Amino acid sequence: MKMDLGNWQVAQRAQPQSDRPLAIEARGLVKRFDGFTAVDGIDLIVPEGAIYGILGPNGAGKTTTLRMLLGIIDPDEGERRILGAERPHDMAHAIGYLPEERGLYPAMKAYEAIAFVGALRGLPLPEGRKRGRELLEEHGLGYAADRQIRQMSKGMAQQVQILGTLVHQPRLVIFDEPFSGLDAINQGRLERMMRGLAEKGTTVIFSTHVIAHAERLCDEVAIIAGGKVPFAGPVDVARDRIRPQVRLETRELDGPWRAALPEDARLEGRFWYFSLPESGVEPLLRTLIESEAGILTLSIERAGLHDAFVAIAGEAAARALEENDDTEQMR
Amino acid sequence: MTNPQAPQRAGRLSTLAAAYVIARRDFGAILFSRAFFFFLLGPLFPVIVGAMAGGVGARVNESAHLPVLGIAMEGADIDAVTRAHDVLSPQLGSGLPMLLVVKRLEPGQHYDATAALERGDLGVSAILSGPPSAPRLTGPEGRISAWQGPVSLLMAQAMGKAPDSYPEVAKSPVASSLSNDRGSQLKTAQAAQTLLFLLTMLLAGMVLSNLVEEKGNKIIEILAAAIPMDAVFFGKLFAMLAVSMVGIVVWGLCGAALVLVAGSALPSLPSPAVGWPVFLALGVIYFSAAYLLLGSVFLAIGSLATTVREVQTLSMPVTMMQLMVFFLASYAMTQPGSAVEMFALAFPFSSPFAMLARAAQEPALWTHLAAIGWQVFWVIVLVRLGARLFRSRVMKSGPVRVKARRKGWFAGRRAASPA
């Protein structure tokens, strides 16, 4: 079903949403592997201090996009600017990165592992060791500071790696699927940590295929499907791309007033569901009162990010997203 | 594109500093691992095998290359000496040198034995001249000292004297005959090349397994995101080089201890043309160059391979190539000035081997400076190439690559999907 987006239509290309300086500005990024176009002309604008989500199913191009932003691979076309620099490695000291495939040296002690990641970003090793111990203490892992990574559980090792991402106090942190592999408690901790970082002015970018995380955390999102970004902007704007849904319950189930309901109205149980008409709800209310339909309840609900995702990326992408989520939960 | 915010400070680690971070970590990790212990024991096996093979080879060499004594005397004296040799040979066997008439002199004719040896075209180790009553041995000190007794006996027999009367044999030592130098310095060159080959193979294999382990640990993406891949590769190469230097110091100390204990019982190699101190310094430099060249190729292979089996498959041709390079350099060593030697000197992978052999045989030093520059250039080229390969071919999203390989080339388009 093609929807008329009417007043909710927004520009598809990413535009700066505020006067804040930009942490990331990418235009027309393209990446091909063996003739296959993995990322096809992606634009991303991320203001500093924002929590920005990159939302899409597995295989959509999220990791490839992040790798291009970080300079791990170069785009075949397009340009990128990270914290004002054209070469991402020039700002390595100000960037933290947690890849999707977690990895640490198994023989390293936890605080050493954190210090090593910091050293890669220019933090002197003694300072990194000191901060490593402090961070572990701060996050309830002080007792494991001298424990080797191989002696830790997967979840603990993942937390150590997250701390390594932050040890050099970066201005921009990029997490690739940070919630995967974490239990619910640690997912909540990570969400709090991300909010805390943003409050201190750090820009946080993360990719996810779980809409709930993006909905709870993000100021802005980019929806990726098939290597393209059909939407990038504030979460509210994404949600506003679908008209609010009206739920109506009347005492009388039938009557002449039914002709006044919009075309997409459907009856489920005792409730009528339909999109809020462009003319608003007032004309319908008037008809219902005049026809003595007996209004029991009437609610107007704003669309969720999931509905927005379905509308923007399509049913297939949404199904893939849900399948990824189910697989993740089964693990 | 405009951005009001310019970079606040240039905080990027230089390639050198980044390589140091990697090298420091790898060096510490390898040095305190069990693998390093086995690495230290590693050369024992080739040394034992080499010693056994060398023993057999020496016997073969001994029978194949018996030293020959040249004779430059008047005709009648030569005949007398040859007859005496025939008489004494059954009793003395190999104790008596083989004879070769290099010049049948006219009565009163002078013969310059030193000059003849320096020409090096006679194929003799020393020359016997003068009449049998006052014979003169010209040749390297060690050789003529060893032959002094047998020659005296030979001369006595030639003069028809009883064995209780021995004529005094005068000695004219020369620094070395050219033929003798070439032969013995070839041995030094051969030994140095073999040592270089064994060490580089041992180390390049270690750097390869180190990178594969790193990929297994999944830490490679963290490294690639933070610092240039060139720095990662350089860091890994130099860490292993530093580890090998520790190994060389340990082996050197063990060797020195062995020399102190066993002393003169150990076989000694002839002095190389550039002298021992320079030769040893060049040995360290060429070892480093040979290792860095081979290691950079192995790193590129390691970055392309995803499994140990792939590593083995991909590294096999390189190992074979390295063997061929070793044989090429060994052959080139015996053909000084030939096109083969020039090729071996110029081809980056054989250059360190060929140049080390040259150092054993030729005293000129400027060629080494040029060769070292050339080899360093190739190390940089290969590391850059390996890093580029890594970035372009490896940093695709993971699991789909397996599918691409299983389904073949035609599946490539579909399989290489992004994450």
Interface residues (C-beta under 8 A of the other chain):
Chain A: P21 L22 E25 R27 K31 F33 D34 G35 F36 A38 V39 E48 N58 G59 A60 G61 K62 T63 T64 R67 L70 G71 I72 I73 D74 E79 R81 L83 G84 A85 H89 D90 M91 A92 H93 A94 I95 Y97 P99 E100 E101 R102 G103 L104 Y105 P106 A107 F116 V117 A119 L120 R121 G122 G227
Chain B: M1 N3 P4 Q5 A6 P7 Q8 A10 G11 R12 L13 A18 V21 R25 A29 S33 N217 K218 I219 I220 E221 I222 L223 A224 A225 A226 I227 P228 R391 S392 M395 K396 S397 G398 A404 G412 R413 R414 A416 S417 P418 A419
